[in-house]
Amino acid sequence: MVEFENIEALIEMNNKRIRLMFYVDNYTQDEKDKITEFKQLCVSKGMAVPENDPEILRFLYSKKMNCQTALDAILAKYNFRNERFPLKVTAGVRRLVEAGFIYICGRDKHY
């Protein structure tokens, strides 16, 4: 099991130590090893490797650090999104995007 010693991204809640995983870069060596193992599993299965380490870590924790079940959960998440909310790009939208008329700046209340 992953130990939480010397990690700043911890909070105490209901007498439990909870790991914060949003926008965190200070992983333990065990967490880094599991993320690497997960990415290697993706490569071995010929899948695209997710670049979002916090998301990978959240799924790993939710599946008790089992890489295969975490991968199955991520695939289920993206399959659900693609089935329920398909991306429809019309010719008009494509022209606007290619012209640079529409862009996403990625700002929110934290910036």
C-alpha positions as protocol buffer text, in pm:
chain_id: "A"
residue {
  index: 1
  type: MET
  ca { x: 0 y: 0 z: 0 }
}
residue {
  index: 2
  type: VAL
  ca { x: 118 y: 353 z: -69 }
}
residue {
  index: 3
  type: GLU
  ca { x: 238 y: 545 z: 234 }
}
residue {
  index: 4
  type: PHE
  ca { x: 162 y: 914 z: 270 }
}
residue {
  index: 5
  type: GLU
  ca { x: 469 y: 1021 z: 462 }
}
residue {
  index: 6
  type: ASN
  ca { x: 612 y: 1365 z: 387 }
}
residue {
  index: 7
  type: ILE
  ca { x: 353 y: 1462 z: 128 }
}
residue {
  index: 8
  type: GLU
  ca { x: 227 y: 1819 z: 145 }
}
residue {
  index: 9
  type: ALA
  ca { x: -93 y: 1741 z: -47 }
}
residue {
  index: 10
  type: LEU
  ca { x: -273 y: 1574 z: 243 }
}
residue {
  index: 11
  type: ILE
  ca { x: -574 y: 1679 z: 440 }
}
residue {
  index: 12
  type: GLU
  ca { x: -720 y: 1540 z: 758 }
}
residue {
  index: 13
  type: MET
  ca { x: -1090 y: 1459 z: 732 }
}
residue {
  index: 14
  type: ASN
  ca { x: -1296 y: 1251 z: 975 }
}
residue {
  index: 15
  type: ASN
  ca { x: -977 y: 1121 z: 1138 }
}
residue {
  index: 16
  type: LYS
  ca { x: -846 y: 998 z: 802 }
}
residue {
  index: 17
  type: ARG
  ca { x: -558 y: 1121 z: 591 }
}
residue {
  index: 18
  type: ILE
  ca { x: -680 y: 1195 z: 240 }
}
residue {
  index: 19
  type: ARG
  ca { x: -452 y: 1244 z: -60 }
}
residue {
  index: 20
  type: LEU
  ca { x: -529 y: 1546 z: -278 }
}
residue {
  index: 21
  type: MET
  ca { x: -470 y: 1463 z: -644 }
}
residue {
  index: 22
  type: PHE
  ca { x: -573 y: 1769 z: -840 }
}
residue {
  index: 23
  type: TYR
  ca { x: -280 y: 1975 z: -970 }
}
residue {
  index: 24
  type: VAL
  ca { x: -27 y: 1775 z: -767 }
}
residue {
  index: 25
  type: ASP
  ca { x: 325 y: 1706 z: -888 }
}
residue {
  index: 26
  type: ASN
  ca { x: 490 y: 1573 z: -573 }
}
residue {
  index: 27
  type: TYR
  ca { x: 424 y: 1201 z: -601 }
}
residue {
  index: 28
  type: THR
  ca { x: 575 y: 932 z: -383 }
}
residue {
  index: 29
  type: GLN
  ca { x: 808 y: 683 z: -547 }
}
residue {
  index: 30
  type: ASP
  ca { x: 538 y: 415 z: -520 }
}
residue {
  index: 31
  type: GLU
  ca { x: 291 y: 643 z: -700 }
}
residue {
  index: 32
  type: LYS
  ca { x: 544 y: 721 z: -974 }
}
residue {
  index: 33
  type: ASP
  ca { x: 614 y: 349 z: -1017 }
}
residue {
  index: 34
  type: LYS
  ca { x: 244 y: 268 z: -1048 }
}
residue {
  index: 35
  type: ILE
  ca { x: 187 y: 549 z: -1300 }
}
residue {
  index: 36
  type: THR
  ca { x: 481 y: 417 z: -1505 }
}
residue {
  index: 37
  type: GLU
  ca { x: 345 y: 61 z: -1481 }
}
residue {
  index: 38
  type: PHE
  ca { x: 5 y: 185 z: -1598 }
}
residue {
  index: 39
  type: LYS
  ca { x: 157 y: 364 z: -1897 }
}
residue {
  index: 40
  type: GLN
  ca { x: 357 y: 53 z: -1988 }
}
residue {
  index: 41
  type: LEU
  ca { x: 34 y: -150 z: -1975 }
}
residue {
  index: 42
  type: CYS
  ca { x: -124 y: 95 z: -2220 }
}
residue {
  index: 43
  type: VAL
  ca { x: 174 y: 62 z: -2456 }
}
residue {
  index: 44
  type: SER
  ca { x: 171 y: -319 z: -2433 }
}
residue {
  index: 45
  type: LYS
  ca { x: -198 y: -319 z: -2532 }
}
residue {
  index: 46
  type: GLY
  ca { x: -132 y: -80 z: -2824 }
}
residue {
  index: 47
  type: MET
  ca { x: -335 y: 201 z: -2669 }
}
residue {
  index: 48
  type: ALA
  ca { x: -269 y: 571 z: -2647 }
}
residue {
  index: 49
  type: VAL
  ca { x: -93 y: 661 z: -2323 }
}
residue {
  index: 50
  type: PRO
  ca { x: -282 y: 918 z: -2113 }
}
residue {
  index: 51
  type: GLU
  ca { x: -68 y: 1221 z: -2033 }
}
residue {
  index: 52
  type: ASN
  ca { x: -272 y: 1334 z: -1734 }
}
residue {
  index: 53
  type: ASP
  ca { x: -90 y: 1177 z: -1438 }
}
residue {
  index: 54
  type: PRO
  ca { x: -335 y: 1306 z: -1173 }
}
residue {
  index: 55
  type: GLU
  ca { x: -624 y: 1140 z: -1357 }
}
residue {
  index: 56
  type: ILE
  ca { x: -429 y: 814 z: -1386 }
}
residue {
  index: 57
  type: LEU
  ca { x: -349 y: 830 z: -1014 }
}
residue {
  index: 58
  type: ARG
  ca { x: -713 y: 893 z: -922 }
}
residue {
  index: 59
  type: PHE
  ca { x: -820 y: 584 z: -1115 }
}
residue {
  index: 60
  type: LEU
  ca { x: -536 y: 379 z: -967 }
}
residue {
  index: 61
  type: TYR
  ca { x: -641 y: 473 z: -613 }
}
residue {
  index: 62
  type: SER
  ca { x: -1006 y: 402 z: -690 }
}
residue {
  index: 63
  type: LYS
  ca { x: -908 y: 54 z: -812 }
}
residue {
  index: 64
  type: LYS
  ca { x: -665 y: -17 z: -526 }
}
residue {
  index: 65
  type: MET
  ca { x: -355 y: 30 z: -744 }
}
residue {
  index: 66
  type: ASN
  ca { x: -457 y: -244 z: -988 }
}
residue {
  index: 67
  type: CYS
  ca { x: -343 y: -120 z: -1330 }
}
residue {
  index: 68
  type: GLN
  ca { x: -569 y: -347 z: -1536 }
}
residue {
  index: 69
  type: THR
  ca { x: -889 y: -254 z: -1354 }
}
residue {
  index: 70
  type: ALA
  ca { x: -788 y: 115 z: -1361 }
}
residue {
  index: 71
  type: LEU
  ca { x: -739 y: 89 z: -1738 }
}
residue {
  index: 72
  type: ASP
  ca { x: -1080 y: -78 z: -1773 }
}
residue {
  index: 73
  type: ALA
  ca { x: -1238 y: 204 z: -1571 }
}
residue {
  index: 74
  type: ILE
  ca { x: -1074 y: 477 z: -1782 }
}
residue {
  index: 75
  type: LEU
  ca { x: -1186 y: 303 z: -2102 }
}
residue {
  index: 76
  type: ALA
  ca { x: -1540 y: 275 z: -1965 }
}
residue {
  index: 77
  type: LYS
  ca { x: -1536 y: 647 z: -1881 }
}
residue {
  index: 78
  type: TYR
  ca { x: -1429 y: 752 z: -2230 }
}
residue {
  index: 79
  type: ASN
  ca { x: -1663 y: 505 z: -2401 }
}
residue {
  index: 80
  type: PHE
  ca { x: -1951 y: 644 z: -2194 }
}
residue {
  index: 81
  type: ARG
  ca { x: -1862 y: 1001 z: -2291 }
}
residue {
  index: 82
  type: ASN
  ca { x: -1827 y: 918 z: -2660 }
}
residue {
  index: 83
  type: GLU
  ca { x: -2158 y: 730 z: -2667 }
}
residue {
  index: 84
  type: ARG
  ca { x: -2359 y: 988 z: -2474 }
}
residue {
  index: 85
  type: PHE
  ca { x: -2192 y: 1307 z: -2595 }
}
residue {
  index: 86
  type: PRO
  ca { x: -2050 y: 1246 z: -2943 }
}
residue {
  index: 87
  type: LEU
  ca { x: -1837 y: 1523 z: -3091 }
}
residue {
  index: 88
  type: LYS
  ca { x: -2008 y: 1659 z: -3401 }
}
residue {
  index: 89
  type: VAL
  ca { x: -1790 y: 1879 z: -3619 }
}
residue {
  index: 90
  type: THR
  ca { x: -1971 y: 2025 z: -3916 }
}
residue {
  index: 91
  type: ALA
  ca { x: -1803 y: 2182 z: -4219 }
}
residue {
  index: 92
  type: GLY
  ca { x: -1891 y: 2529 z: -4090 }
}
residue {
  index: 93
  type: VAL
  ca { x: -1740 y: 2464 z: -3749 }
}
residue {
  index: 94
  type: ARG
  ca { x: -1427 y: 2317 z: -3909 }
}
residue {
  index: 95
  type: ARG
  ca { x: -1382 y: 2632 z: -4125 }
}
residue {
  index: 96
  type: LEU
  ca { x: -1413 y: 2857 z: -3819 }
}
residue {
  index: 97
  type: VAL
  ca { x: -1164 y: 2654 z: -3616 }
}
residue {
  index: 98
  type: GLU
  ca { x: -912 y: 2638 z: -3901 }
}
residue {
  index: 99
  type: ALA
  ca { x: -948 y: 3015 z: -3953 }
}
residue {
  index: 100
  type: GLY
  ca { x: -863 y: 3073 z: -3588 }
}
residue {
  index: 101
  type: PHE
  ca { x: -1196 y: 3238 z: -3513 }
}
residue {
  index: 102
  type: ILE
  ca { x: -1277 y: 3005 z: -3224 }
}
residue {
  index: 103
  type: TYR
  ca { x: -1028 y: 2911 z: -2959 }
}
residue {
  index: 104
  type: ILE
  ca { x: -1026 y: 2785 z: -2603 }
}
residue {
  index: 105
  type: CYS
  ca { x: -816 y: 2985 z: -2360 }
}
residue {
  index: 106
  type: GLY
  ca { x: -842 y: 2743 z: -2065 }
}
residue {
  index: 107
  type: ARG
  ca { x: -887 y: 3007 z: -1796 }
}
residue {
  index: 108
  type: ASP
  ca { x: -1088 y: 2959 z: -1482 }
}
residue {
  index: 109
  type: LYS
  ca { x: -1112 y: 3107 z: -1134 }
}
residue {
  index: 110
  type: HIS
  ca { x: -764 y: 2979 z: -1042 }
}
residue {
  index: 111
  type: TYR
  ca { x: -580 y: 3194 z: -1302 }
}
